[in-house]
Amino acid sequence: MDCNVLVFNCGSSSIKFQLLKVDTEQVLAKGSVERVGSIDGTITFESAAGETTANEPVPDHAAGMTLIREAFKRGGFDLDNAGIVAIGHRVVHGGAAFSAPVLINDEALTAMRDVSVLAPLHNPANIIGIERASAAFPKLPQVAVFDTAFFQNLPAAASTYAVDRQLASDNGIRRYGFHGTSHQYVSGRVPLMLNRDPSELNQIVLHLGNGASVAAIRGGAPVETSMGMTPLEGLVMGTRSGDIDAGVIFHLHRVAGMSVDQIDTALNRKSGMVGLSGVNDFRDLHALVAGGDHDAQLALDVYIHRIKKYVGAYSAILGRLDAITFTAGIGENDSIVRSLALAGLEGFGIVIDSERNNAKTRGARVISADDSRVAVLVVPTNEELEIAQQTLDVVKKRM
């Protein structure tokens, strides 16, 4: 059977897309529509023939889908005859309802709308993308792949907050975890690279991008992760605070007179690295540190301290650690962060080879020293491929 899958990642003002040949893991074409809802939208399209960019009005997501079809046609792709077997959609939050990818129908859409209260900034846009793609490609099955699904079956001790159990049950309060598609993809690649049985491998995966999370994975199944009910919990991020005493929220309301929305904005958009240093691009941060900027140095110290804290905690939870893997924009590209994050952990059997770590190679690779008991790897994430593979699996089960 044909193995081509079209993947959409729809935000409130953007649509990202990739056409993948799943069996060979080949990206046939990709691109994005930016500034949806604007008269000065931008569509980019990239394939083997090259890359094009055009400025067009994009009043809504339906118009964006039309522009995507037109971009494929200009690029030499007839989407109706391109061997596409399904369309896969990234959906941020699956709540307690979705622990696996699902074929989209009216019942599934209703359940996704119900879950939107847990991700009001993301799920509604994801659902709009699904609806518009269903209208634009009515003959193709549509599959939703949830960012939280990989962590749906965390052990109860890891997923449960210590709040009144009835209050938690009534309001869907639990730790859901995020970046699950990335963690699932990367943790699945590690055993292949190490030639190890996945069922016997204990891993920590560090997804370090503007959003950041860490997961502990035993035998292919996650047993802990740093993000919780929302993506705010856990590591220090580009603009998010990560872990914080909940009492800070009450203090800001009572003493600073801030509203709930103002506190939400402060912790999600004005904290983290940008709150501490004024920048959230690590290239800028390293330049500030090199120039002697005290705030930038403190921001980097806090960032690294939090990573070490989680590596230590998750090593204890796993009991035995076999591999640590860095992924996402910072994890894949920032050798300084990788080195600092694991410096001083030789007692845990973790030793990085500096030459391997500093090499300009961009592919998946091992960067630990030969005598390191714990393998240290860099594995570029590929959420689109993971979504495509999961989508294809759903479609095959229907046949």
GINORUR-V853683 format. One record per run of one state. SS is the DSSP state (alpha for helix, beta for strand, coil for the rest). FROM is the first residue (numbers start at 0). TO is the last residue. If there is no record, write none. Layout:
ss->{SS | SS}
from->{FROM | FROM}
to->{TO | TO}
This chain:
ss->{coil | beta | coil | beta | alpha | coil | beta | coil | beta | coil | beta | coil | alpha | coil | alpha | coil | beta | coil | beta | coil | alpha | coil | alpha | coil | beta | coil | alpha | coil | alpha | coil | alpha | coil | alpha | coil | alpha | coil | beta | coil | beta | coil | beta | coil | alpha | coil | alpha | coil | alpha | coil | alpha | coil | alpha | coil | beta | alpha | coil | alpha | coil | alpha | coil | beta | coil | beta | coil | alpha | coil | beta | coil | beta | coil | beta | coil | alpha | coil}
from->{0 | 3 | 10 | 13 | 21 | 24 | 25 | 34 | 37 | 47 | 49 | 58 | 60 | 74 | 78 | 81 | 83 | 91 | 101 | 103 | 105 | 118 | 122 | 136 | 140 | 146 | 148 | 151 | 155 | 159 | 164 | 171 | 179 | 194 | 197 | 200 | 201 | 208 | 211 | 218 | 220 | 225 | 246 | 254 | 259 | 269 | 271 | 277 | 281 | 290 | 293 | 318 | 322 | 327 | 333 | 334 | 342 | 345 | 348 | 349 | 350 | 351 | 352 | 353 | 358 | 364 | 366 | 367 | 368 | 373 | 378 | 382 | 398}
to->{2 | 9 | 12 | 20 | 23 | 24 | 33 | 36 | 46 | 48 | 57 | 59 | 73 | 77 | 80 | 82 | 90 | 100 | 102 | 104 | 117 | 121 | 135 | 139 | 145 | 147 | 150 | 154 | 158 | 163 | 170 | 178 | 193 | 196 | 199 | 200 | 207 | 210 | 217 | 219 | 224 | 245 | 253 | 258 | 268 | 270 | 276 | 280 | 289 | 292 | 317 | 321 | 326 | 332 | 333 | 341 | 344 | 347 | 348 | 349 | 350 | 351 | 352 | 357 | 363 | 365 | 366 | 367 | 372 | 377 | 381 | 397 | 398}
